[in-house]
Amino acid sequence: MKEHPLWTLARGLSDRLAAMSFAAPVHTVYDPTRYAHRPMKQYFERYGHSSKRILFLGMNPGPWGMAQTGVPFGEIASVRDWMGICEPVESPELEHAKRPIQGFDCARSEVSGRRLWGGFAEWFESADAFFKDHYVANYCPLAFMEEGGRNRTPDKLPAAERLPLEQACDEHLRQVVELLEIERVIGVGRFAETVAKRALGDAVGFGMILHPSPASPVANRGWAEQAQRQLRDQGLL
C-alpha cells in the first residue's frame, strides 16, 4: 500500500528533529510521530485525502491531547467519538514519570482540544463536513517537558535550539500547505499565526482565533462564543 503523502512529510520532519538535542530545563521530549503513528496515520488517511481551503494551525502537542493520540489538539473523546479514530499507541523510548503515555486509555482530558474540537462539532454537522474544506495541524510535532512535568513551549527554547527547530518546522508547514492546496491559515493563538506568516509569506491568507488554553483567562470566559464570533468576522462560518 502506498504511503500517505502527509505521513511521508511527518516522518521526514520527525527524522530531522530526532537529530537535534535539547538541554535543561528540557528534561523529556515526546514525538508522537514515533509512538502514536497508528492513530496519526489514520487521521491522515481519513481526513487528509483531498485539498482544503482552511488550515487551523496550533503550536505543539499538549500532554493529554496529541501526546496521547497523535492527532493535533487530540482530546481523547473528540478523536475517538467524533472522528472515529481509536488505534493502539506504543510507549515512547524515554517516558516522563509525571506525563505517562497511556494512549486512548488516558483518563485525563486535554481542555484545549475539548474546546477546539467541541466547537467544530457544534458548528459543523459531522467530522466529514468539517474536514471537507478544513484541516488541523500543529506547527511543531514535539512536546517538551521540564523535570517537574511542566510543559515548555517551543518559543521558550534558547535561540541555538529554537532556530534549527523553526527552520525544519517552517519547511514542513510549507510542504503541507502546498500538498493540501491551502488558501488560508488560521492560527490557533498568536504564536501560530506569527510562525505561519514567517514561513509562508504571501503564499496564502492568514487569520487567527483565540487559543482555547485553560491558562488563558480570556479563553476561560466563553471560548466557543468568542472563537465563533472571530470566525464569522473573518467570513469563515
N, C-alpha and C positions, 0 to 999 in steps of 0.2 A: 504494500500500500504506500502510495506516495506521501511523503511528509508534508504536513500543512505548512504553507509559507510563513505564517505567523510563528509557528513553533521553530522553524529554521532560524528566524530572526531572534527569537527569545533565547534559543540555545547558544547562538553566536555571541549575544551580549553576555550571557552567563559565563561562557568560557573566557571572554575577555576580562570580565570583572574578577574571575577566580584568580587571576594572576596578580591582583592588587592586594595590598596589606593595609590594615588599619590599626593604629596604635591607641593606647589608652587615652581617653577614658572608654573607648570602644572595647568591649570585652568579648562579645559574641556577635557573629554576623550570620543571619539566615538568608539563604537564597531558595525560595520555594520552587524556582525552576528546576532545582535538583531533586528535592524530595516530594514535592507535590505536583509532579509532572503529569500524573494521570488526570486529575480534575482540570489542570491548566490546559492540557491538550483538548479535553472535551469542550472547554469554554471556547477555544479557538475553532474547533471543528463545528460546533453547533451554532455559534453566533458570529464568527469571523469569516464567513464564507462568501461575502458579497461586498461591494463597495458601499460606503456610508457617506452621509453628509456631515455628521457632527461627531467629534471625539471629545468625550469628557475625560480630562486628564487629572489624575491625582499625583501625590508626591512619591510615596513608597509604602510598602506593606505595613499594616498595623499588626500587633502581636496576636490579636484574636480574630483577625479577618483573613487577609491574603496570606499571612504567615501560616495559617492553618489550612486554607482551602486552595491556595494557588490562584484565586480569582481576585481581581482588583476590588478593594472595599468589600471583600468576600465574607461578610457576615453569614454564619452557617445556615440559618433558617432561610435567608434570601437565596443563597446559592442552591440549597437543596430543594426548597419548596417552590420558589418562583421560577428559577432557571432550570430545575430538574437535573442538577448535577450533584452526584454523590459518589465519589471514587475513593479507593484506598489511598492513604497518604503515608509515606515512609518517615523515618526519623532522620533528621539532619546529622551530619558527621559529628558536629560538636553542638550539644544541646545545653541551653541555659537552664539551670535548675528552677529558676523562678518564671521561666517562659517556656514550659514544655509544649511540644508539638503533639497534639492528640487528633489532628485532622477533624473529621466530622463528628467525632466523639467529644470534642471540646465543649464544656458546659458554659464557657464564657461567651458573651455577645459583644461584637465589635459595634459600638454605638454609632460611629461614623458610617459604617456600612449599612447598619439597620436604617439609619435616617436616609441615606442616599438611595439605596435600592427600594426602601419603603416609599419614597417619593415617586420614583419611577413606576412602581407598582400601582400607585394611586392615580398617576396621570396618564398611564397607558393601559390598555385593556389586557395586555399579556406581555410576557417577555419577548415573544416573537414580534409583536407590534413595536416595542421599543427598539429592538435590535435591527429592525428593517432599515432604519436610517441613522441609528446611533450606535456608539460603541464606547466602552470604558476601558481605560488603560492607566497604568502607573508609569511615571517618568523613570523611576529607579526601581529595580526588582529586589533590592536588598533591604533587609531590616537590620538596624544597628541597635545593640543593647549594651548598656553600661553594666558594670559588675553587679550593681544592686537591682538590675532588671529594668531600669528606666530606659525608655525609648530615646534614641538620639537621632534626630533627623539629618538628612544629607547636607543641608545648608549649614549645619553646625560643625562639620568636619573642617580641619585645617586646610589651607589652600593646597598644600602639597598632596593631600589625599583627595580633596574635592575636585580639583581641576581635571585630572585624568578621568575621574568618575563621570564628570559632566560631559567631557568630550565623547566618551563611549555612549552615554545615555542620549546625548543630542543626536548622534548619528543614528542610533536605533529609532528614536522618535521620527526622524525624517523618513526612514525606511518604512515605518508603519503607516505614516500619513500618505506616502506615495502608494503603497500597496493597497490601502483601503480607499484611495481617492477621496480623502477627507477634504471638505470645503471649509470647515470652521472648527477651531479647537477652543473648548470651553474649559478654562482652568477651574478645578475644584479647589478654590483658595488662591490667594495672590501669588504664592510661590510657583505653583504650576503654570499660571498664566505668564509669569515672568520668564521662566525657563523655556516655555513654548515659543514665546516671541523671539528670544535669543536664538533658539535652534532653527526656527522656521522662517524668520524674516517676513517677507511679503508673500510667501507661497500660499498662505491661507488667511482667512479672517480669524479674529480672536474675540473672546469674551470671558466672563468669569461669573461664578456663583460662590456664595458664602460656603466656606468649608464647614462640614457638619460635625466637627470635633466637639466632644463634650468639654474640652479645655477652653472653648470659646464662649464667654458669657453671652455674646450676641447670638450665637447659634443655639444656645440653650433657651432663648426666648422665641420659640416657634420657628425652627429652622425650615421646615417644609413650606410654610407660608411665605417666608422671605425668599427662599430659593425659587418658588413658583413665580413670584412677582418678578424676580430678576430675569427669569427665562422668558416670561411674557414681554417684558420691556425690551428684550433682545430679539423678539419675534420668533422664539424657539418653541413656544407652546401655543 
